Amino acid sequence: MEYKTRQWHEKCFCCCVCKVPIGTQSFIPREQEIYCAKCYEEKFATRCIKCNKVRETVLSFTFLGIGGTKFISFEDRHWHNDCFFCASCRQSLVGRGFITDQEDIICPECAKQKLS
């Protein structure tokens, strides 16, 4: 097997975590290591701050590119669209303004009520 001028025996071209041979599966190179898509996702994938799950589709590197779903990101926190809702009234905040309330996010209307 050859990737970016490096060469391996087929049985040696395996995930650095689970040690399963990559074969024809997708893989993700990171620094000098090779990861299978599952191990890479468990170790490095962005997690939604609300449900703590990674993106719905596996982040995978193939010779064609990288796939994955989008997150709403604010500072170091990330949400799926379906998880991005007001902690008080539960209305979606996608495309709306919001206020952070410690670990929660709330809509401006609930923030006003909380202050009154």
Secondary structure by P-SEA (a helix, b strand, c coil): cccccccccccccccccccccccccbbbbcccccccaaaaaaccccccccccccccccccccccbbbbbbbbcccccccccccccccccccccccbbbbbcccccccaaaaaaaac
